[in-house]
Amino acid sequence: MDRAPSLTKTCYNVGNMTYPTPAQGRQLKLGVTFLAWLNICQNLKQAIQDVIAPEMQQLRGEIHAQNGEIKALSAKIDAVHEELTLTQSFTNRQLDAIDRRFSALKDDIDSRFNAVDKRLDGIDKRIDALAGDWRLSLDVHERLAAIEARLEKR
């Protein structure tokens, strides 16, 4: 037999686990224990709504307030970032101006050193020429002394 033994008077169609009569025709039989559990569930649901729901609403409000503060701080950070960017660009322009001034000073100093080098080169040439003249005058002086010494011996 395809049917499982039944403990109650309700018969099931074991092949497809359905009742033989439609659901509208059956009466739901609730026991006292089920009603007690249902009452506990309702009380728990009410307690959650009475205690936790207001706390959740308060937390939502605080979260929205914090989001507003975060947006305000973000705007302030953006303003400070913009100010730092402007300050950085101003500083870069000032440093570029200083670099140009130092380059101009370096070029001026280089040109002055080049002029001094040219003058020193000219002085070196004159000293070399005077050294040659000095040697010539020494030779002339020695010859003159030799001639004078000869004249005195005579």
C-alpha positions in Angstrom: 0.0 0.0 0.0 1.3 3.5 -0.9 -0.2 5.2 2.1 1.7 5.8 5.3 0.0 5.0 8.5 -1.8 8.1 9.9 -2.1 9.1 13.6 -4.9 11.5 13.0 -8.0 11.3 11.0 -6.6 13.5 8.2 -5.5 11.5 5.2 -2.6 12.6 3.1 -2.0 11.7 -0.5 1.4 10.1 0.1 2.5 10.3 -3.5 2.5 14.0 -3.8 2.1 15.0 -0.1 -1.1 16.9 -0.5 -4.4 17.0 1.4 -7.3 15.4 -0.2 -9.4 18.5 0.3 -8.6 22.1 -0.7 -7.2 24.4 1.9 -10.4 26.5 2.0 -12.3 23.6 3.3 -10.0 22.8 6.2 -10.1 24.4 9.6 -6.9 25.5 11.1 -6.5 24.1 14.6 -4.3 26.2 16.8 -3.2 24.9 20.1 -2.7 26.9 23.3 1.1 26.6 23.1 1.1 28.1 19.6 -1.1 31.0 20.8 1.3 31.6 23.7 4.3 31.7 21.3 2.4 34.0 19.0 1.7 36.3 22.0 5.3 36.3 22.9 6.3 37.1 19.3 3.8 40.0 19.3 5.1 41.3 22.6 8.7 41.0 21.4 7.8 42.8 18.1 6.1 45.6 20.1 9.2 45.9 22.5 11.5 46.2 19.5 9.2 48.9 18.0 9.0 50.7 21.3 12.7 50.5 22.3 14.9 49.9 19.3 13.0 51.8 16.6 13.2 55.2 18.4 16.9 54.6 18.9 17.3 53.7 15.3 15.5 56.9 14.3 17.8 58.9 16.6 20.9 57.2 15.1 19.6 58.0 11.6 19.3 61.7 12.6 22.8 61.7 14.1 24.1 60.0 11.0 22.5 62.7 8.8 23.9 65.4 11.1 27.4 63.8 10.8 27.0 63.6 7.1 26.3 67.3 7.0 29.3 68.0 9.2 31.5 65.8 6.9 30.3 67.7 3.9 31.1 71.0 5.6 34.5 69.8 6.6 35.1 68.5 3.0 34.2 72.0 1.7 36.6 73.5 4.2 39.3 71.1 3.1 38.7 72.0 -0.5 39.0 75.7 0.3 42.3 75.1 2.2 43.5 73.0 -0.7 42.7 75.8 -3.1 44.4 78.3 -0.9 47.5 76.1 -0.6 47.5 75.7 -4.4 47.4 79.5 -4.8 50.1 79.9 -2.2 52.2 77.3 -3.9 51.9 78.9 -7.3 52.7 82.4 -5.8 55.7 80.9 -4.1 56.8 79.3 -7.3 56.5 82.6 -9.2 58.5 84.3 -6.5 61.2 81.6 -6.6 61.3 81.9 -10.4 61.9 85.6 -10.1 64.7 85.0 -7.6 66.2 82.5 -9.9 66.1 85.0 -12.7 67.8 87.6 -10.5 70.5 85.2 -9.5 71.0 84.2 -13.1 71.4 87.9 -14.0 73.8 88.5 -11.1 75.8 85.4 -12.2 76.0 86.7 -15.7 77.1 90.1 -14.5 79.7 88.6 -12.2 80.9 86.3 -15.0 81.2 89.3 -17.4 83.2 91.2 -14.8 85.5 88.3 -14.1 86.0 87.9 -17.9 86.9 91.7 -18.0 89.4 91.2 -15.1 90.8 88.1 -16.8 91.4 90.2 -20.0 93.0 92.9 -18.1 95.2 90.4 -16.2 96.1 88.8 -19.6 97.1 92.3 -20.8 99.2 92.9 -17.7 100.9 89.5 -18.1 101.8 90.5 -21.7 103.2 93.8 -20.5 105.2 92.0 -17.7 106.5 89.5 -20.2 107.6 92.5 -22.5 109.1 94.3 -19.5 111.0 91.1 -18.5 112.5 91.0 -22.0 113.4 94.6 -21.8 114.9 94.0 -18.3 117.1 91.3 -19.7 118.1 93.6 -22.5 118.9 96.4 -20.1 120.9 94.0 -18.0 122.9 92.9 -21.0 123.5 96.6 -22.0 124.5 97.4 -18.4 126.9 94.5 -18.2 128.4 95.5 -21.6 128.7 99.1 -20.5 130.4 98.0 -17.3 132.8 95.9 -19.3 133.6 98.8 -21.6 134.1 101.1 -18.6 136.4 98.6 -17.0 138.4 98.4 -20.2 138.6 102.2 -20.4 139.9 102.5 -16.9 142.6 99.9 -17.5 143.9 102.0 -20.3 
